[in-house]
Amino acid sequence: MSKKKIAVIGLRNHALRHIQMLSSIPGIELKVVYYPFDVESSEFPVTMDFESVRSCDGVVISSPTPTHMEYLELLNDYNGYILLEKPAVSTLEQITIIKNWSNEKKSRIHVNFNLPFSSIYKVFNSLIQNKKLGKLIAVDIATSHGLAFKPHYRESWRHKAGKSGGVLETVGIHYINLLLNVFGSYEDVQSHFQWVAHRDGTPDTATLIFKMNDGLRATLRHSYAAPALYKWFVLGSSAYWEYDGFKARLYGPRDTFDSDGRFTSPPLVEEHNLPRTVDWKESLSASVNKFCNVVKDNGQFDITLFDRAVDSSLPILKSLNQIQS
């Protein structure tokens, strides 16, 4: 059987990760790497000819977010498969356009949210679905690192207002997608933004507070202007659970007492060793392999997941529109 030919749009950063993974997947040939700027030399088959992209069986769009819709339009009548790096869209208008695409077209597009392919997602989802915490009270997820203080940050597209949703678009969207996958739709969302490192551009720190349809409150807090931090915390009526990027731990039950009969911290009842950097790489590999397997089998992607991936941008774009108006 001949290999399926894949093109990658993008050359550096996250696109390079895709290139490296695709180069070692059985049954896949990395045919071209499209990059619209001059490159002196490369170990990869770099081209500025977009027609060579269209001739492939599958295309990976891993260029900067503001260009995603541009490339989707160039591939409007393309009959192959597309792996589209999140987020799928940059404006509310683009959401309307994409959501109105035919189911057949949607079924050939895999929006890359690799978190659902991760081990921590599986542990978290099992925890919720098996009701190990009793009635859920709160979900809090916080991530941060100091990108906004690096010299090159102010010149990057991630910082430019009107071209980027900032830390919410690049980081927070993963966890919005997580909430939609695990808990379903939400009734309301409140947003709070801060400019900590710089007083211009997109916010480098953002908080979204979701009221889910079952009344659960979920808080997402993400920053590019603080020390490296990775924390998940879920509080329930019977137990609580936390993840620090290394270990996931479940504590319970609620009615735990000390020798004097007073409430005390419950014991550890379940623990998983899940180093985040390892899990992230493995989940990205699993997501890319899922794409390649569908291409090789001439299969289809779940259109429900496609619509949910697009919807993940909605609270971000609505919130940003409020502060820009």
TORROLUM-516568 format. One record per residue: x, y, z of N, C-alpha, C, O in turn; residue in three letters. Coordinates in steps of 0.05 Angstrom, whole numbers, padded with zeros to 5 digits, always signed. Layout:
BEGIN
XYZXYZXYZXYZala/...
//
This chain:
BEGIN
+00017-00024+00000+00000+00000+00000+00018+00025+00000+00037+00027+00015met/+00011+00044-00017+00027+00069-00019+00022+00086+00006+00001+00085+00018ser/+00042+00102+00012+00040+00119+00035+00021+00143+00029+00020+00152+00007lys/+00008+00153+00050-00009+00177+00047+00010+00201+00050+00027+00202+00068lys/+00006+00220+00032+00023+00244+00032+00010+00266+00049-00013+00273+00046lys/+00027+00277+00066+00018+00298+00084+00034+00324+00080+00059+00322+00078ile/+00021+00347+00080+00034+00373+00079+00031+00387+00106+00010+00384+00119ala/+00051+00401+00115+00049+00418+00139+00052+00447+00131+00070+00454+00117val/+00033+00463+00141+00035+00492+00137+00047+00504+00162+00035+00503+00184ile/+00071+00514+00160+00086+00524+00183+00112+00509+00185+00115+00486+00176gly/+00132+00521+00197+00159+00510+00198+00171+00510+00226+00187+00492+00232leu/+00164+00529+00242+00177+00531+00268+00158+00526+00291+00134+00522+00287arg/+00169+00526+00315+00154+00523+00340+00136+00499+00339+00146+00476+00336asn/+00110+00502+00342+00092+00479+00344+00091+00464+00317+00088+00439+00317his/+00093+00478+00295+00094+00465+00269+00117+00445+00267+00114+00424+00256ala/+00140+00453+00279+00163+00435+00279+00157+00409+00294+00167+00388+00285leu/+00142+00410+00315+00134+00386+00329+00118+00368+00311+00122+00343+00311arg/+00099+00379+00296+00083+00363+00278+00101+00350+00256+00099+00327+00250his/+00119+00366+00246+00137+00356+00225+00153+00333+00235+00155+00312+00221ile/+00164+00335+00258+00181+00314+00270+00165+00289+00275+00174+00266+00270gln/+00140+00292+00285+00123+00268+00290+00115+00255+00264+00116+00230+00262met/+00107+00270+00244+00097+00259+00219+00119+00244+00205+00114+00225+00190leu/+00144+00253+00209+00167+00240+00195+00172+00212+00204+00186+00197+00190ser/+00160+00203+00226+00165+00176+00236+00140+00159+00239+00141+00138+00251ser/+00118+00167+00227+00093+00152+00229+00091+00133+00206+00092+00141+00183ile/+00088+00107+00211+00086+00087+00189+00062+00093+00170+00041+00101+00180pro/+00067+00090+00144+00046+00094+00125+00041+00123+00117+00023+00130+00102gly/+00058+00141+00128+00055+00170+00123+00081+00181+00111+00103+00174+00120ile/+00078+00197+00090+00101+00211+00079+00098+00241+00082+00078+00252+00073glu/+00117+00253+00096+00117+00282+00098+00126+00293+00070+00149+00294+00065leu/+00106+00301+00054+00112+00308+00026+00123+00336+00024+00144+00340+00011lys/+00110+00356+00036+00120+00384+00034+00115+00398+00061+00097+00392+00076val/+00131+00419+00065+00127+00438+00087+00124+00465+00074+00143+00476+00063val/+00100+00476+00076+00095+00502+00063+00102+00524+00083+00093+00525+00106tyr/+00119+00542+00073+00128+00565+00089+00130+00589+00070+00146+00588+00051tyr/+00115+00610+00074+00113+00632+00054+00136+00652+00055+00134+00674+00043pro/+00158+00645+00068+00181+00663+00070+00206+00648+00061+00207+00623+00062phe/+00226+00663+00052+00251+00650+00043+00265+00636+00066+00266+00646+00089asp/+00274+00612+00060+00289+00596+00080+00316+00588+00067+00316+00577+00045val/+00338+00595+00080+00364+00590+00068+00369+00560+00064+00378+00552+00042glu/+00363+00544+00084+00367+00515+00081+00349+00501+00102+00343+00513+00123ser/+00342+00477+00097+00325+00462+00115+00329+00432+00110+00332+00424+00087ser/+00327+00416+00130+00328+00387+00127+00301+00376+00117+00299+00353+00111glu/+00281+00394+00117+00254+00385+00109+00247+00396+00080+00260+00414+00071phe/+00227+00384+00067+00220+00392+00040+00204+00418+00039+00180+00417+00034pro/+00217+00440+00045+00203+00466+00047+00197+00477+00019+00213+00474+00000val/+00173+00488+00016+00164+00499-00009+00148+00525-00005+00136+00529+00016thr/+00147+00542-00026+00129+00565-00026+00107+00561-00046+00092+00580-00052met/+00105+00537-00057+00085+00530-00077+00060+00518-00063+00061+00495-00054asp/+00038+00533-00062+00015+00523-00047+00001+00500-00062-00013+00484-00049phe/+00004+00499-00088-00009+00478-00103+00002+00450-00095-00012+00430-00096glu/+00027+00450-00086+00038+00424-00077+00025+00416-00050+00025+00392-00044ser/+00015+00435-00035+00000+00428-00011-00026+00415-00018-00034+00395-00006val/-00040+00427-00037-00066+00418-00045-00065+00390-00057-00086+00376-00058arg/-00042+00382-00067-00040+00356-00080-00037+00333-00060-00036+00309-00068ser/-00034+00339-00034-00030+00319-00014-00056+00307-00003-00078+00319-00007cys/-00054+00284+00010-00078+00271+00021-00088+00285+00047-00111+00284+00053asp/-00069+00297+00061-00076+00311+00085-00059+00335+00089-00036+00336+00080gly/-00070+00355+00104-00056+00380+00109-00057+00387+00138-00079+00385+00150val/-00035+00394+00150-00034+00403+00178-00030+00433+00178-00010+00443+00168val/-00049+00448+00188-00047+00477+00190-00037+00484+00218-00052+00483+00238ile/-00011+00490+00220+00001+00497+00245+00016+00523+00244+00038+00526+00255ser/+00004+00542+00230+00014+00569+00227+00003+00586+00250-00014+00577+00265ser/+00012+00611+00253+00000+00628+00274-00030+00630+00272-00041+00631+00249pro/-00044+00632+00294-00073+00631+00295-00087+00651+00276-00106+00643+00263thr/-00077+00676+00273-00091+00694+00255-00092+00686+00226-00108+00696+00211pro/-00075+00666+00218-00074+00658+00190-00091+00633+00185-00094+00624+00163thr/-00103+00621+00206-00118+00596+00203-00140+00598+00182-00143+00581+00165his/-00156+00619+00185-00179+00622+00167-00170+00628+00139-00182+00619+00119met/-00148+00642+00136-00136+00648+00110-00130+00621+00095-00136+00618+00071glu/-00117+00603+00109-00110+00577+00097-00135+00559+00092-00136+00544+00073tyr/-00154+00561+00110-00179+00545+00106-00193+00555+00081-00205+00539+00066leu/-00192+00581+00076-00205+00591+00052-00190+00582+00027-00202+00577+00006glu/-00163+00581+00028-00147+00572+00006-00152+00542+00000-00148+00532-00022leu/-00161+00528+00021-00168+00499+00019-00198+00494+00017-00207+00473+00023leu/-00212+00515+00009-00241+00514+00009-00252+00490-00007-00271+00476+00002asn/-00241+00484-00030-00251+00462-00047-00233+00438-00046-00233+00421-00064asp/-00216+00437-00025-00197+00415-00022-00213+00390-00012-00229+00392+00006tyr/-00207+00367-00023-00222+00343-00016-00207+00324+00003-00217+00302+00009asn/-00184+00332+00012-00169+00316+00031-00176+00322+00059-00198+00333+00065gly/-00158+00314+00077-00163+00317+00106-00146+00340+00117-00125+00346+00107tyr/-00157+00353+00139-00143+00375+00151-00140+00371+00181-00160+00366+00195ile/-00116+00373+00191-00111+00376+00220-00107+00405+00225-00087+00417+00215leu/-00125+00418+00239-00124+00446+00244-00117+00451+00273-00131+00444+00292leu/-00094+00464+00278-00086+00471+00305-00107+00490+00317-00117+00508+00304glu/-00112+00485+00343-00130+00503+00357-00117+00530+00360-00092+00532+00360lys/-00133+00552+00363-00162+00553+00358-00168+00554+00329-00152+00562+00312pro/-00192+00545+00322-00200+00544+00294-00205+00571+00282-00201+00576+00258ala/-00213+00590+00299-00222+00616+00289-00210+00639+00306-00199+00635+00327val/-00212+00663+00294-00201+00687+00307-00222+00708+00312-00217+00728+00326ser/-00246+00705+00300-00267+00725+00303-00294+00711+00306-00297+00688+00300thr/-00313+00726+00317-00341+00716+00319-00353+00710+00292-00368+00691+00289leu/-00346+00727+00272-00357+00723+00245-00347+00696+00234-00362+00682+00220glu/-00322+00689+00239-00311+00664+00230-00325+00640+00242-00328+00619+00229gln/-00334+00642+00267-00349+00621+00280-00375+00615+00264-00381+00592+00258ile/-00389+00636+00256-00414+00633+00241-00408+00619+00214-00423+00602+00206thr/-00387+00628+00201-00380+00616+00175-00374+00586+00178-00385+00570+00163ile/-00357+00579+00196-00348+00551+00199-00371+00533+00209-00373+00510+00200ile/-00387+00543+00227-00409+00527+00238-00429+00520+00216-00444+00500+00218lys/-00430+00536+00195-00449+00531+00173-00438+00514+00151-00452+00508+00132asn/-00414+00504+00154-00403+00486+00135-00418+00460+00135-00432+00453+00155trp/-00417+00445+00113-00431+00419+00111-00419+00399+00130-00396+00401+00137ser/-00435+00380+00138-00425+00358+00155-00403+00342+00142-00385+00333+00155asn/-00405+00339+00116-00385+00324+00101-00358+00338+00103-00337+00325+00106glu/-00358+00365+00101-00333+00380+00103-00322+00379+00131-00298+00375+00135lys/-00340+00382+00151-00331+00381+00179-00319+00354+00186-00300+00352+00202lys/-00329+00333+00173-00320+00305+00180-00292+00300+00170-00281+00279+00177ser/-00281+00318+00155-00254+00315+00145-00234+00333+00159-00211+00336+00151arg/-00243+00346+00181-00226+00364+00195-00223+00356+00225-00243+00351+00238ile/-00199+00353+00233-00192+00347+00261-00180+00371+00274-00157+00378+00268his/-00194+00385+00292-00183+00408+00306-00167+00397+00330-00177+00382+00347val/-00141+00404+00330-00123+00391+00349-00125+00403+00377-00111+00422+00384asn/-00142+00391+00393-00142+00394+00422-00131+00368+00433-00145+00348+00435phe/-00105+00368+00440-00094+00342+00448-00099+00335+00477-00093+00312+00485asn/-00109+00354+00493-00115+00347+00521-00133+00323+00524-00129+00307+00542leu/-00155+00320+00507-00172+00297+00510-00158+00270+00505-00169+00249+00511pro/-00134+00271+00494-00119+00246+00489-00099+00240+00512-00084+00221+00511phe/-00099+00257+00532-00080+00255+00553-00089+00236+00576-00113+00231+00579ser/-00070+00227+00591-00076+00210+00615-00090+00226+00637-00108+00216+00650ser/-00082+00251+00640-00094+00267+00662-00124+00272+00655-00140+00273+00673ile/-00130+00276+00630-00158+00280+00621-00174+00255+00628-00197+00257+00638tyr/-00163+00231+00622-00177+00207+00628-00182+00203+00657-00204+00194+00665lys/-00162+00209+00674-00166+00207+00703-00187+00227+00712-00205+00220+00728val/-00185+00252+00703-00204+00273+00711-00233+00265+00702-00251+00267+00718phe/-00236+00257+00677-00263+00250+00667-00275+00226+00682-00298+00226+00688asn/-00258+00206+00688-00267+00183+00703-00276+00191+00731-00296+00181+00741ser/-00261+00209+00743-00268+00219+00770-00296+00232+00770-00311+00227+00788leu/-00302+00248+00749-00327+00261+00748-00350+00242+00741-00371+00242+00754ile/-00345+00226+00720-00367+00208+00711-00374+00186+00731-00397+00178+00733gln/-00354+00177+00747-00359+00157+00768-00368+00169+00794-00372+00154+00814asn/-00371+00195+00795-00382+00210+00818-00366+00203+00844-00378+00199+00865lys/-00340+00203+00842-00323+00197+00865-00322+00219+00886-00313+00216+00908lys/-00331+00243+00877-00329+00267+00895-00356+00274+00907-00358+00293+00923leu/-00377+00259+00901-00404+00267+00910-00414+00289+00892-00409+00289+00868gly/-00429+00308+00904-00440+00330+00888-00417+00350+00884-00404+00359+00903lys/-00413+00358+00859-00391+00376+00852-00398+00405+00862-00420+00414+00858leu/-00378+00418+00873-00382+00445+00884-00366+00465+00867-00376+00486+00860ile/-00341+00458+00861-00324+00477+00846-00302+00463+00831-00291+00442+00840ala/-00295+00474+00808-00272+00465+00792-00254+00490+00788-00264+00510+00778val/-00229+00488+00795-00211+00510+00792-00185+00501+00778-00173+00481+00787asp/-00178+00514+00756-00154+00507+00741-00137+00533+00738-00148+00553+00728ile/-00112+00531+00745-00095+00555+00743-00068+00547+00729-00056+00527+00737ala/-00060+00562+00710-00034+00558+00697-00020+00584+00694-00033+00605+00690thr/+00007+00584+00695+00021+00609+00690+00051+00603+00684+00062+00582+00691ser/+00063+00622+00670+00092+00623+00667+00099+00651+00657+00081+00667+00650his/+00125+00658+00655+00133+00686+00651+00138+00695+00623+00155+00712+00619gly/+00124+00683+00603+00129+00691+00575+00127+00721+00570+00143+00731+00555leu/+00108+00734+00583+00104+00763+00577+00127+00781+00584+00129+00803+00575ala/+00146+00771+00601+00169+00786+00608+00193+00781+00590+00214+00794+00594phe/+00191+00762+00571+00213+00757+00553+00214+00780+00532+00194+00790+00524lys/+00239+00788+00524+00242+00811+00506+00226+00808+00480+00216+00828+00469pro/+00224+00784+00469+00212+00781+00442+00181+00781+00444+00168+00783+00423his/+00170+00780+00468+00141+00777+00470+00125+00800+00458+00105+00795+00444tyr/+00134+00824+00462+00119+00847+00453+00118+00849+00422+00100+00862+00411arg/+00137+00835+00409+00137+00836+00379+00122+00811+00367+00119+00810+00343glu/+00114+00793+00384+00101+00769+00374+00071+00773+00369+00059+00791+00381ser/+00060+00757+00352+00031+00759+00346+00014+00753+00371-00009+00762+00372trp/+00025+00738+00390+00010+00732+00414+00003+00757+00430-00016+00757+00447arg/+00019+00778+00426+00015+00802+00442-00001+00824+00428-00010+00843+00440his/-00004+00821+00402-00016+00843+00386-00046+00843+00387-00059+00823+00379lys/-00058+00864+00398-00087+00866+00400-00099+00866+00372-00088+00878+00353ala/-00121+00852+00368-00133+00849+00342-00124+00825+00326-00137+00817+00307gly/-00101+00814+00334-00090+00791+00320-00089+00766+00338-00085+00744+00329lys/-00093+00771+00364-00090+00749+00383-00109+00753+00406-00115+00775+00414ser/-00118+00730+00417-00133+00731+00442-00116+00727+00466-00126+00723+00489gly/-00089+00730+00462-00071+00728+00485-00071+00701+00498-00075+00680+00485gly/-00066+00701+00524-00062+00676+00539-00088+00659+00539-00086+00635+00541val/-00111+00672+00537-00136+00656+00536-00137+00640+00510-00146+00617+00510leu/-00129+00652+00488-00130+00639+00462-00110+00616+00460-00116+00596+00447glu/-00086+00620+00471-00065+00600+00468-00065+00579+00489-00057+00556+00484thr/-00074+00586+00513-00074+00567+00536-00102+00561+00546-00110+00538+00547val/-00117+00582+00552-00143+00578+00565-00162+00562+00548-00180+00548+00559gly/-00160+00564+00522-00179+00550+00504-00179+00520+00508-00199+00506+00504ile/-00155+00509+00516-00154+00480+00521-00173+00472+00544-00186+00451+00543his/-00175+00489+00564-00191+00483+00587-00220+00490+00584-00238+00478+00597tyr/-00226+00509+00567-00254+00514+00559-00264+00489+00544-00287+00480+00549ile/-00248+00478+00526-00255+00454+00512-00259+00430+00531-00276+00414+00528asn/-00242+00429+00552-00244+00409+00573-00271+00411+00587-00285+00390+00590leu/-00279+00435+00594-00305+00439+00608-00328+00430+00590-00347+00417+00600leu/-00327+00437+00565-00349+00430+00546-00350+00400+00542-00372+00388+00540leu/-00327+00387+00541-00326+00358+00537-00337+00343+00561-00352+00324+00558asn/-00329+00352+00585-00336+00336+00609-00362+00344+00621-00377+00327+00631val/-00369+00370+00621-00393+00380+00635-00415+00389+00617-00437+00394+00626phe/-00410+00392+00591-00431+00401+00573-00432+00431+00571-00411+00444+00576gly/-00454+00442+00564-00457+00471+00559-00458+00487+00585-00460+00475+00607ser/-00455+00513+00583-00456+00531+00606-00477+00552+00603-00486+00558+00580tyr/-00486+00563+00625-00507+00583+00625-00496+00611+00622-00507+00628+00609glu/-00473+00616+00635-00462+00643+00635-00432+00641+00640-00422+00621+00650asp/-00417+00662+00632-00389+00664+00637-00382+00693+00643-00391+00712+00629val/-00366+00697+00663-00355+00723+00671-00325+00724+00665-00312+00704+00669gln/-00316+00747+00655-00287+00749+00648-00274+00772+00663-00286+00793+00668ser/-00249+00768+00670-00233+00788+00683-00205+00788+00671-00193+00767+00668his/-00195+00812+00663-00169+00813+00650-00150+00832+00665-00158+00850+00678phe/-00124+00825+00662-00103+00842+00674-00080+00845+00654-00074+00827+00639gln/-00067+00868+00654-00043+00873+00639-00021+00877+00660-00017+00899+00670trp/-00006+00856+00665+00013+00856+00687+00041+00865+00677+00054+00882+00688val/+00050+00853+00655+00077+00859+00645+00078+00884+00628+00097+00899+00630ala/+00057+00888+00612+00056+00911+00593+00028+00923+00594+00008+00909+00599his/+00026+00949+00589+00000+00963+00589-00012+00965+00562-00030+00982+00558arg/-00004+00949+00543-00015+00950+00517-00018+00922+00507-00011+00903+00521asp/-00029+00918+00483-00032+00892+00471-00055+00876+00485-00072+00887+00499gly/-00054+00850+00480-00075+00833+00492-00068+00828+00522-00045+00830+00530thr/-00088+00821+00538-00083+00816+00566-00064+00793+00570-00067+00772+00557pro/-00045+00796+00588-00027+00773+00593-00037+00756+00616-00025+00735+00622asp/-00059+00765+00629-00070+00749+00651-00101+00751+00648-00112+00772+00644thr/-00114+00728+00651-00143+00727+00647-00156+00706+00665-00144+00685+00670ala/-00180+00712+00674-00196+00694+00690-00224+00692+00678-00236+00712+00672thr/-00233+00668+00674-00261+00663+00665-00275+00646+00686-00264+00626+00696leu/-00299+00655+00694-00315+00640+00713-00340+00630+00700-00357+00647+00692ile/-00343+00604+00697-00365+00592+00683-00387+00583+00703-00380+00571+00724phe/-00411+00588+00696-00434+00575+00710-00444+00554+00691-00457+00560+00671lys/-00439+00529+00697-00447+00507+00680-00477+00502+00683-00489+00512+00702met/-00489+00487+00665-00518+00483+00665-00528+00469+00690-00552+00472+00697asn/-00511+00454+00704-00520+00440+00728-00514+00457+00753-00518+00447+00776asp/-00506+00482+00750-00501+00500+00772-00472+00500+00781-00464+00517+00798gly/-00456+00481+00772-00427+00480+00779-00413+00506+00771-00418+00517+00749leu/-00396+00516+00788-00379+00539+00781-00351+00528+00774-00339+00513+00790arg/-00341+00537+00752-00314+00529+00743-00298+00554+00737-00306+00571+00721ala/-00274+00556+00749-00257+00580+00745-00232+00572+00731-00218+00553+00739thr/-00226+00586+00709-00201+00583+00694-00184+00608+00697-00194+00630+00691leu/-00160+00605+00707-00142+00628+00711-00116+00623+00697-00102+00603+00703arg/-00108+00640+00678-00084+00635+00662-00068+00661+00660-00079+00683+00657his/-00042+00659+00663-00025+00682+00662+00002+00677+00647+00013+00655+00650ser/+00010+00697+00632+00037+00697+00621+00056+00714+00637+00078+00721+00628tyr/+00048+00722+00661+00063+00742+00676+00067+00734+00705+00065+00750+00723ala/+00072+00708+00709+00076+00698+00737+00094+00674+00736+00100+00663+00714ala/+00104+00665+00759+00121+00641+00759+00106+00616+00748+00081+00616+00748pro/+00121+00597+00739+00109+00573+00727+00092+00559+00748+00101+00553+00770ala/+00067+00553+00741+00047+00541+00759+00028+00524+00742+00021+00532+00720leu/+00020+00501+00753+00001+00484+00740-00016+00470+00761-00006+00452+00774tyr/-00041+00479+00765-00057+00468+00787-00086+00463+00777-00099+00480+00765lys/-00095+00439+00783-00124+00432+00780-00134+00425+00807-00121+00411+00823trp/-00158+00435+00814-00171+00428+00839-00201+00425+00836-00214+00441+00823phe/-00212+00403+00846-00240+00398+00844-00250+00392+00873-00240+00374+00886val/-00270+00407+00881-00282+00404+00908-00310+00391+00905-00327+00401+00890leu/-00314+00370+00919-00340+00357+00920-00351+00355+00948-00337+00361+00967gly/-00376+00346+00951-00388+00343+00977-00377+00320+00993-00381+00319+01017ser/-00364+00301+00980-00354+00277+00993-00323+00275+00994-00312+00261+01011ser/-00310+00289+00975-00281+00287+00973-00270+00311+00957-00286+00326+00946ala/-00244+00313+00956-00232+00333+00938-00209+00320+00923-00197+00300+00932tyr/-00201+00332+00900-00181+00321+00882-00164+00344+00873-00173+00366+00868trp/-00138+00339+00870-00119+00359+00860-00097+00347+00843-00090+00324+00846glu/-00087+00364+00825-00066+00356+00807-00046+00379+00805-00054+00402+00799tyr/-00020+00374+00809+00000+00395+00809+00019+00393+00785+00040+00406+00786asp/+00012+00378+00765+00029+00374+00742+00048+00351+00745+00063+00344+00726gly/+00048+00338+00768+00064+00315+00773+00047+00291+00783+00049+00269+00773phe/+00031+00296+00804+00015+00275+00815-00014+00285+00818-00020+00308+00824lys/-00033+00266+00813-00061+00272+00817-00070+00256+00842-00064+00232+00844ala/-00083+00270+00861-00089+00258+00887-00118+00262+00894-00129+00284+00891arg/-00131+00241+00904-00159+00242+00913-00158+00239+00944-00146+00220+00954leu/-00173+00257+00958-00174+00256+00987-00204+00253+00996-00221+00267+00985tyr/-00209+00235+01014-00236+00232+01025-00236+00212+01048-00215+00200+01053gly/-00258+00208+01062-00285+00220+01056-00289+00246+01071-00271+00255+01086pro/-00312+00258+01068-00319+00283+01081-00318+00280+01111-00306+00296+01125arg/-00331+00258+01122-00333+00254+01151-00308+00240+01162-00309+00217+01168asp/-00286+00256+01163-00261+00246+01175-00256+00263+01200-00257+00287+01199thr/-00251+00249+01223-00249+00263+01248-00222+00257+01262-00210+00236+01258phe/-00214+00276+01279-00190+00271+01295-00197+00256+01321-00220+00249+01325asp/-00178+00253+01339-00183+00238+01364-00203+00252+01382-00214+00239+01400ser/-00207+00278+01378-00226+00293+01394-00253+00295+01381-00271+00309+01391asp/-00257+00282+01359-00283+00282+01345-00288+00306+01328-00311+00311+01321gly/-00267+00321+01322-00270+00345+01305-00263+00338+01276-00246+00320+01271arg/-00275+00353+01257-00268+00348+01229-00239+00353+01224-00227+00373+01234phe/-00226+00336+01208-00198+00339+01201-00194+00332+01172-00212+00321+01159thr/-00171+00338+01161-00166+00333+01133-00168+00303+01127-00157+00287+01141ser/-00182+00296+01106-00186+00268+01099-00160+00256+01088-00143+00270+01078pro/-00157+00230+01090-00133+00216+01080-00132+00214+01050-00152+00216+01036pro/-00108+00209+01040-00104+00204+01011-00115+00176+01005-00107+00156+01018leu/-00133+00174+00985-00145+00148+00979-00138+00139+00950-00142+00115+00944val/-00127+00157+00934-00120+00149+00906-00100+00168+00896-00102+00192+00900glu/-00079+00157+00882-00058+00174+00871-00049+00164+00844-00047+00140+00840glu/-00043+00183+00826-00033+00176+00799-00008+00192+00794-00008+00217+00798his/+00013+00179+00784+00037+00193+00777+00035+00202+00748+00036+00184+00730asn/+00032+00228+00742+00027+00238+00715+00044+00263+00709+00033+00285+00710leu/+00070+00260+00704+00086+00283+00697+00074+00297+00673+00071+00285+00651pro/+00069+00323+00675+00054+00338+00655+00069+00339+00628+00057+00335+00607arg/+00095+00344+00629+00110+00347+00604+00110+00321+00588+00108+00321+00563thr/+00112+00298+00602+00111+00272+00588+00083+00267+00577+00080+00259+00554val/+00063+00273+00594+00035+00268+00586+00027+00286+00562+00013+00277+00544asp/+00037+00311+00562+00031+00329+00540+00042+00319+00513+00029+00319+00493trp/+00067+00310+00514+00080+00300+00489+00065+00275+00479+00061+00272+00455lys/+00058+00257+00498+00044+00233+00490+00017+00239+00479+00008+00226+00460glu/+00003+00259+00491-00024+00265+00481-00023+00278+00453-00040+00273+00437ser/-00003+00295+00448+00000+00307+00422+00006+00285+00401-00005+00285+00379leu/+00023+00266+00408+00029+00244+00390+00004+00227+00385-00001+00219+00362ser/-00013+00223+00405-00038+00207+00402-00057+00222+00384-00071+00209+00367ala/-00059+00248+00386-00077+00264+00370-00068+00264+00341-00085+00261+00323ser/-00042+00267+00336-00031+00267+00309-00035+00239+00296-00042+00237+00273val/-00031+00218+00312-00035+00191+00302-00064+00186+00295-00070+00172+00276asn/-00082+00197+00311-00111+00194+00305-00117+00206+00278-00131+00195+00262lys/-00106+00230+00273-00110+00243+00247-00099+00225+00225-00113+00221+00204phe/-00075+00216+00228-00062+00200+00207-00077+00174+00202-00080+00165+00179cys/-00088+00161+00223-00103+00136+00219-00129+00141+00203-00136+00124+00187asn/-00142+00163+00208-00166+00170+00193-00159+00175+00164-00174+00166+00146val/-00137+00189+00159-00128+00193+00131-00122+00167+00118-00131+00162+00095val/-00108+00149+00131-00100+00124+00119-00125+00106+00114-00125+00091+00094lys/-00145+00108+00131-00169+00092+00128-00191+00105+00111-00212+00093+00107asp/-00186+00130+00101-00206+00145+00087-00232+00147+00104-00254+00144+00094asn/-00228+00152+00130-00250+00153+00149-00262+00180+00153-00260+00198+00136gly/-00275+00184+00176-00288+00209+00183-00282+00216+00212-00278+00199+00229gln/-00282+00242+00217-00280+00252+00245-00308+00258+00256-00327+00263+00240phe/-00310+00258+00282-00336+00264+00295-00342+00294+00292-00328+00311+00302asp/-00364+00300+00278-00371+00328+00274-00380+00342+00299-00379+00367+00301ile/-00389+00327+00319-00396+00339+00345-00371+00351+00358-00373+00372+00370thr/-00349+00336+00356-00324+00347+00367-00314+00371+00352-00302+00389+00363leu/-00319+00372+00326-00312+00395+00310-00327+00420+00319-00315+00440+00324phe/-00354+00417+00322-00370+00440+00331-00362+00449+00359-00362+00473+00364asp/-00356+00430+00376-00348+00437+00403-00321+00451+00403-00317+00469+00419arg/-00303+00443+00386-00277+00456+00383-00281+00485+00375-00267+00503+00385ala/-00299+00490+00356-00304+00518+00347-00318+00533+00369-00311+00557+00374val/-00337+00521+00383-00351+00535+00405-00332+00542+00428-00338+00560+00444asp/-00309+00528+00430-00290+00534+00452-00279+00563+00450-00270+00574+00470ser/-00280+00574+00426-00270+00602+00422-00291+00623+00430-00284+00646+00434ser/-00316+00615+00431-00337+00634+00435-00334+00651+00460-00336+00676+00458leu/-00331+00640+00484-00328+00657+00508-00304+00675+00507-00304+00697+00519pro/-00283+00667+00494-00259+00683+00492-00264+00707+00474-00258+00730+00482ile/-00275+00703+00451-00280+00725+00432-00301+00744+00442-00298+00768+00438leu/-00322+00734+00455-00342+00752+00467-00330+00769+00489-00335+00793+00490lys/-00313+00757+00505-00301+00772+00527-00282+00794+00517-00281+00816+00527ser/-00266+00786+00497-00247+00806+00486-00261+00828+00471-00252+00851+00472leu/-00283+00822+00458-00299+00843+00445-00309+00864+00465-00311+00887+00458asn/-00316+00855+00489-00326+00873+00509-00305+00893+00518-00311+00916+00522gln/-00280+00884+00520-00259+00902+00530-00248+00920+00507-00236+00941+00512ile/-00253+00911+00482-00243+00927+00459-00264+00948+00450-00257+00966+00435gln/-00289+00944+00458-00310+00962+00449-00312+00987+00467-00329+01004+00462ser/
//
